[in-house]
Amino acid sequence: MATIPSFLDAALARYQRHVNAGIARLARLTGIGVEAHSEGSFVHDQNGIQYLDCGGYSVFLLGHRHPAVVSAVKRQMDRSPLASRILINDELARAAQALIEVAPAGLEYVWFASSGAEAVEAALKLARLHGIRRLVAMEGAYHGKTLGALGVTHNRLYREPFQPLAVEAEFVPFGELAALDLALGRDGGRCCVIVEPVQSESGVIIPPAGYLREVERLCRRRGSLLVFDEISVGLGRIGHWWAADREGVAPDVLLAGKALSGGVIPVSAAICTEAAYRPLNRDPMLHTSTFGGNPLACVAARTTIEVIRSEGIVERARDMGSRLLAEIREILKPLHGTHVREVRGLGLLLGIDFMSEGLAGAFFVNLLEQRVLASHSLGAHHVVRLTPPATLGSAQIDWLLSGIETSARPLAAGRVQNGRRSRSHA
């Protein structure tokens, strides 16, 4: 009699044949299951096993399926899920107004899309519409993998297979002002400077105090267009509404996404000054998106902003992040200098920087065994990132800290050497 494949086996077979063979192989290697249900801070697999989700790549600041966001989206689904794009879409205008109300001063117009990379593309096209062709980005930058966004993404592993790229940036060291000033003065032309106020995908790299303020000053002096990519860190993730607010600065274009979705409907935005947005005010057809600013996404975004305000999410992220950073540092202190290089973070964006990619990978798998989901870093595979929701309760915080402590023990006991389990414990 033929063996009936399990639900997991069948799902992996479909991945293998129709989605991505590499992902299927990795799933078999790590033993991960099928995501079947999510609620609050938890994800459940096909067997009902519950995982504490402290990953999600900065999306789930409100957790999974926040009831206020889900209810608002359901109500909109019964009214008008997608817009005709001929009549006026008031949900788009209301979401734009909500964003402007919490954005840094001087930002007045919003262009909505579905993904972070699309928001980056909108910023790059705005630069072109202002006659700017020179791009300056930061070493370690990650802005997405679409062809334009790759031009300002630093990691050669993602760039080289697609060269020559549609656009090419000059990269300067993140956090160093002299190199930026030199680049802005070169050739005498205007530049577009795009910067992540905190580099998330590069392993939670935090610039020196005052850096963003000086970047803004240099750009204003040189007449450069300044773009802040806050897709990963904006809307409260780091304990401020925006990373720009930490130093009281305002770019010409601010990019938002991930948390803007409320964890329910994908949505991103380019939030602009009137001057930066002027070309699109003159001709709205120069850059459009069929699904960008659809009613479902806009209701999700507006409700998310309301929840962040009403539930004190920014303050909770700041306070909880400070506690977690201190406690994780204490837990991992025995590994400092031998296995762990540094634990760093702002708010609920935390990075554990290991001495090698192998050690980070082993720790990541150990966390999975403790039913804790984390995120790896696309630009720094030696850094394991934790991006928990701001809605964690005390029991869930204990779960996370206990999972970290238990996951670190094999490393501390020497059962993992350079990311490989020792032979005697294989």
Secondary structure as UniProt FT lines:
FT   HELIX           7..14
FT   HELIX           15..19
FT   HELIX           21..30
FT   STRAND          35..40
FT   STRAND          42..45
FT   TURN            46..47
FT   STRAND          50..53
FT   HELIX           56..58
FT   TURN            61..62
FT   HELIX           67..79
FT   HELIX           90..102
FT   TURN            105..106
FT   STRAND          107..113
FT   HELIX           116..129
FT   TURN            130..131
FT   STRAND          134..138
FT   TURN            139..140
FT   HELIX           147..150
FT   TURN            151..152
FT   HELIX           156..159
FT   HELIX           160..162
FT   STRAND          169..172
FT   TURN            174..175
FT   HELIX           177..185
FT   HELIX           186..188
FT   STRAND          191..195
FT   TURN            200..203
FT   TURN            209..210
FT   HELIX           211..222
FT   STRAND          225..229
FT   TURN            231..238
FT   HELIX           243..246
FT   TURN            247..248
FT   STRAND          253..256
FT   HELIX           258..261
FT   TURN            262..264
FT   STRAND          268..273
FT   HELIX           274..282
FT   HELIX           284..286
FT   TURN            292..293
FT   HELIX           295..310
FT   TURN            311..312
FT   HELIX           313..331
FT   HELIX           333..335
FT   TURN            337..339
FT   STRAND          340..346
FT   TURN            347..348
FT   STRAND          349..354
FT   HELIX           357..369
FT   TURN            370..371
FT   STRAND          372..373
FT   STRAND          375..376
FT   TURN            378..379
FT   TURN            381..382
FT   STRAND          383..386
FT   TURN            390..391
FT   HELIX           394..412
FT   TURN            413..414
FT   STRAND          416..417
FT   TURN            418..419
FT   STRAND          420..421
FT   HELIX           423..425
//
